[in-house]
């Protein structure tokens, strides 16, 4: 790795150029292009529309499982889960046989772009909606780092900043709200205005998208509010790069009920006790998805069963892929020690669960919209400046959402 | 099947309502939402933008392989390839061991919605850009049916219409042109105006999308021209339903060369002679794609090899799925007698070929943009009228592009 200098740095095998003006990278968590399209068609996202014409709008492929932790970790490191080690929100620790949450930086196996930028002397700020992400995203980061969920708890010593509510001019929003995301953007704007930061990572939350489809008023209003904030950042001279952590699909039957394959129930019935199903979407924010997503890990009592169970699971309608550990590690770019003996993916409109008893569907308040699988892999990628020739070529191959810092810092004409 | 009546009919297990006004279903072959998004952001598709706000715009899943014949056959029958029998442009006939083109209606195993509508007395017209599709799409159809490619050859007895050039006011366009598609739409408009047809299926071609990315002038001009024609149809009182047969992705390296895995070469080297690779994208329109797509069939000399070859192929980077015949038939909804012993799919930016000698890459004139796999499965779905409550629910599950007649005829408020 070359020695850090004030206008370039390297991390995880990639060099990044530091431009003169402020840079804001946003994990919009707007889920999927459908939300942008519905809002743009109604004239509700003029700034994003302009970016897509005068800058760059394309599609990037997220990391699998298409979950929040996994993809936020990918975006801030610039590498896939096989390298950074975060394979979900939850995993089964093989040493202890216990299910543990993977929201601690101790599980992160790669340094972050944010920490590296801070070490060059850049004024870095990381603001996330969800507190669960803060520890991972602020790993080794000597800079401003807080969540809107716990904005009122930020302290200078631990968060690089205090009196966040005063700075933003709003009180700490509830996590199940549009404001949880808008507060993040407003904090970013305040930090830009006060010149407290010039290298920002802002990570929103998808509460609205879990609850509302692209054409519903709530979603459109949310998109319009995001767009207004993008405009303010552009006015402040920031260059913006934006992507999402995952897409979003309805996972429901024609009757509007959650469409779920309960893997633990099926496996126990067919193969007896001993199979363990881990749902790596599981996190503290159950109102979003009831811990139901489109990727599950299966741990087997005996490895010799793998082929038989794999074939058997593939027979279920709605199951789209079943990979053994080694194939999943290779094809889905996952850390082989933090996944199941089998990795199961389900279709566009189907979620995977454990047992009916394990999931409290009443928290969903009706429809299930979720993610985690192949059909939530494609996300928008936006850069406010036009791409240079090299990155136009890259955009025409298979750009990833975790290339967003690369595209934003290295891919544009100054 | 209920007896035909003048305002409803049934075919392949579904009933269709016939509205009072003319209906136009279009296979836009605009490939993917990226083309619509780029044009809408630039104000080049005002009619489509209005449809997406006042009617319905969503995403539908195409049939695999995501090829033209397969999906046009699906759209006009309303059923997947496992039912209608068209599994590609080319297949290996097991009885003869010969490779045959599947562009004849004799391979179609299901009646079409068009033929059924004509039998109720509706004035049906089918216009396709590509002559190769005409036989399948006009199967058992006593109505107007011709291609823009051979517009000047249309005869009353065989095509239900003569003097097409005079009707449209333009001469027969070259197949490798934007006009090949625009002629189809203009013919539709002329037939509506003259009240020669009130139930139309118009199928465009993707020459422009194979050659140009969404933001290139040629693509934007093409989209704008399509939009103008949509507006004229709406002005004539038509209700429009539109979808696409497949998406489109760059299949090239960072250096801009076609990114191809030559399966026949690899298999022969590893397993000796006897494996046969069939590329079902192969058709007479090689300038589009050089017979390179993202799905291939492999026929094995001995079935006992299947597991070994499957595991071996999955080790190649860029290969995303390898299914045995039975699994492919079930999971990809394919006719099991018209596919390979193995079905191989490749990633977003990777195409599958036979041998380097088999493909003349010079015809591509540079970049390779193609389709056929999972990453070209999602396509736009548009209906000019708002959906009723039942079809709003259907749209929130996993609508297919071959539901477009169902959505257009049954899914809207009158």
Interface residues (C-beta under 8 A of the other chain):
Chain A: X33 X34 X36 X37 X38 X40 X41 X42 X49 X52 X53 X57 X58 X59 X61 X213 X250 X252 X253 X254 X255 X256 X259 X314 X315 X320 X321 X327 X330 X331 X347 X348 X349 X367 X374 X375 X378 X393 X394 X396 X397 X398
Chain B: X33 X34 X36 X37 X38 X40 X41 X42 X49 X52 X53 X57 X58 X59 X61 X213 X250 X252 X253 X254 X255 X256 X259 X314 X315 X320 X321 X327 X330 X331 X347 X348 X349 X367 X374 X375 X378 X393 X394 X396 X397 X398
